[in-house]
C-alpha cells in the first residue's frame, strides 16, 4: 500500500513546460507550440482536479476507472476542443465523427465538415510511441499526443501506479501510403483500423512538437510498442 502523501502526489499530473517544445516544429493553420502547450496544460489541470476529488472520496483515479481506449479518446477530444480556444485560426469540426478533427476557421459552413480530407488537423492520443492507429487511411495532417497513465488492470497485474504526463507530441502531413490496413484475426470482431507505417512515423518524428525529458534520457522514443490505446 502507498502512503496517503504518495497516493495524493499521483493525482497531480506533470505539467508540460515550454522549454521542452520544439521551436522549429511546423504546424499548419496558425497553430503554434504555445497553443499546443496551453491545451495540454489545461488537460493536466482538469485531470488533476478530478483525481484529487476522487482521492478525497477514497476512489480510484479517473484513468484507472476507464477502459484504456476510452481514456485515450477523452485525452484526444479534450485537446481538440482546447486548442481552438487559444488559436483563433482553427476550429473544432462540429460534424459528428467528422474528419479531420479541427478545421480552418470560417472555411466550412457552421465549421462542420463530414470529410475535409487533408484540409485541417486530425488529433490522436495514445499511450504508445509508435504503431498509432486510426480509421481514416488517407492524406491528412496528423497530430499525436503520447502520454503515460494508469490503467484499470494495474492493481491486478501488480504494476506500480504512475503519474499522468505527456511524453511526446508528433505531427506531420501523411499520405495514404503512410498507412497500412490491419485486418481481423480468427473470429475477432474488432473494428478494422489502419496503422501508421515507418515512413509515416519518420515524418512525424522529424517534426516533433514536444518531448518530455525522460525520452531523451531513456531513449523511449526508439521503442515500438503495440496494444490497446
Secondary structure as the mmCIF struct_conf table of DSSP 4:
data_model
#
loop_
_struct_conf.conf_type_id
_struct_conf.id
_struct_conf.beg_label_comp_id
_struct_conf.beg_label_asym_id
_struct_conf.beg_label_seq_id
_struct_conf.end_label_comp_id
_struct_conf.end_label_asym_id
_struct_conf.end_label_seq_id
HELX_RH_AL_P HELX_RH_AL_P1 UNK A 4 UNK A 9
TURN_TY1_P TURN_TY1_P1 UNK A 10 UNK A 11
BEND BEND1 UNK A 12 UNK A 12
HELX_LH_PP_P HELX_LH_PP_P1 UNK A 13 UNK A 17
HELX_RH_3T_P HELX_RH_3T_P1 UNK A 18 UNK A 20
STRN STRN1 UNK A 21 UNK A 21
TURN_TY1_P TURN_TY1_P2 UNK A 23 UNK A 24
BEND BEND2 UNK A 28 UNK A 28
TURN_TY1_P TURN_TY1_P3 UNK A 29 UNK A 30
HELX_RH_AL_P HELX_RH_AL_P2 UNK A 33 UNK A 56
TURN_TY1_P TURN_TY1_P4 UNK A 57 UNK A 58
HELX_LH_PP_P HELX_LH_PP_P2 UNK A 59 UNK A 61
HELX_RH_AL_P HELX_RH_AL_P3 UNK A 62 UNK A 65
BEND BEND3 UNK A 66 UNK A 66
HELX_RH_AL_P HELX_RH_AL_P4 UNK A 68 UNK A 86
TURN_TY1_P TURN_TY1_P5 UNK A 88 UNK A 89
STRN STRN2 UNK A 90 UNK A 92
BEND BEND4 UNK A 95 UNK A 95
TURN_TY1_P TURN_TY1_P6 UNK A 96 UNK A 97
STRN STRN3 UNK A 99 UNK A 99
BEND BEND5 UNK A 100 UNK A 101
STRN STRN4 UNK A 102 UNK A 104
TURN_TY1_P TURN_TY1_P7 UNK A 105 UNK A 106
BEND BEND6 UNK A 107 UNK A 108
HELX_RH_3T_P HELX_RH_3T_P2 UNK A 109 UNK A 111
BEND BEND7 UNK A 114 UNK A 114
STRN STRN5 UNK A 115 UNK A 115
TURN_TY1_P TURN_TY1_P8 UNK A 117 UNK A 118
BEND BEND8 UNK A 119 UNK A 120
STRN STRN6 UNK A 121 UNK A 126
BEND BEND9 UNK A 127 UNK A 127
BEND BEND10 UNK A 129 UNK A 130
STRN STRN7 UNK A 133 UNK A 134
BEND BEND11 UNK A 135 UNK A 135
BEND BEND12 UNK A 138 UNK A 139
STRN STRN8 UNK A 140 UNK A 148
TURN_TY1_P TURN_TY1_P9 UNK A 152 UNK A 158
HELX_LH_PP_P HELX_LH_PP_P3 UNK A 159 UNK A 161
STRN STRN9 UNK A 165 UNK A 174
HELX_RH_3T_P HELX_RH_3T_P3 UNK A 176 UNK A 178
STRN STRN10 UNK A 179 UNK A 182
TURN_TY1_P TURN_TY1_P10 UNK A 186 UNK A 187
HELX_LH_PP_P HELX_LH_PP_P4 UNK A 190 UNK A 192
STRN STRN11 UNK A 193 UNK A 196
HELX_RH_AL_P HELX_RH_AL_P5 UNK A 198 UNK A 206
TURN_TY1_P TURN_TY1_P11 UNK A 207 UNK A 207
STRN STRN12 UNK A 210 UNK A 211
HELX_RH_AL_P HELX_RH_AL_P6 UNK A 213 UNK A 218
TURN_TY1_P TURN_TY1_P12 UNK A 219 UNK A 219
HELX_RH_3T_P HELX_RH_3T_P4 UNK A 220 UNK A 222
BEND BEND13 UNK A 227 UNK A 227
#
